[in-house]
Amino acid sequence: MPEAKNTIGLWHGQLADDDVLSRHYVPLLSADELARAESLSNPLMRLRHIEVRGRLRMLLADALQQHPAQLRIARTGEGKPYLPDHPQLVFNISHTANYLAIAIARDCQLGVDIERCRPRANLAALVDKCFAEEEAEYWYGLPDNQKQSAFYQFWTIKEAFVKATGRGIALGLNQCVVNPQQPGQFLRLPDAYGAVEGWGIVGLELVAKSGGDMLCGAVVVDRPALQVDCFQME
């Protein structure tokens, strides 16, 4: 588990989508988490919800030397989960299809996002809606064979930033601007979040063990220098 303030632990892997394993996690969850699972009509989404929350609780419990079921996980008014009894330990989760990433750190604002790098017919429409002028101009100027990877690179950084702030997409993805010439840095941020130099970005490139899906991702934190230690979840 991360001890240094500039170190982030990132656990990633594929969900089992297995009913037997899902039942193993059920006793670890809170009444609210179980109620949310039961409200999901899609059986696969219900299994994934239980496994994601169970895996998160096990990682947090390991860091805090507590039983997973004893952890209190609350949500801010904007919906970001946190540990009211241990506010120094921060976390963020992201999942796409059956792939999961959990980032854990200490004393910071932290966001993570992962996406499957797959073709989408509406990439240009999303760029027009969610990218700032500088980003859109750069993206439209790329060769067609580079546009997909560049889109996901920018998109995951933006998503990770708005998750780190706790505001989510309500903040406006076009309000956090990635530097097209140096994608490891922001070009512009809303005034409330300080100077761009105060934020750090680490891009992620992951490959699913089965199926070979390429995954693009990013970790964003309100710290200029950071180290991400990656661990494969089994």
Secondary structure, 3 states (H helix, E strand, C coil): CCCCCCEEEEEEEECCCCHHHHHHHHHHCCHHHHHHHHHCCCHHHHHHHHHHHHHHHHHHHHHHCCCHHHCCCEECCCCCEECCCCCCEEEEEEEECCEEEEEEEECCCEEEEEEECCCCCCHHHHHHHHCCHHHHHHHHCCCHHHHHHHHHHHHHHHHHHHHHHCCHHHHCHHHCEECCCCCCCEEECCHHHCCHHHCEEEEEEEECCCCCCEEEEEEEECCCCCEEEEEECC
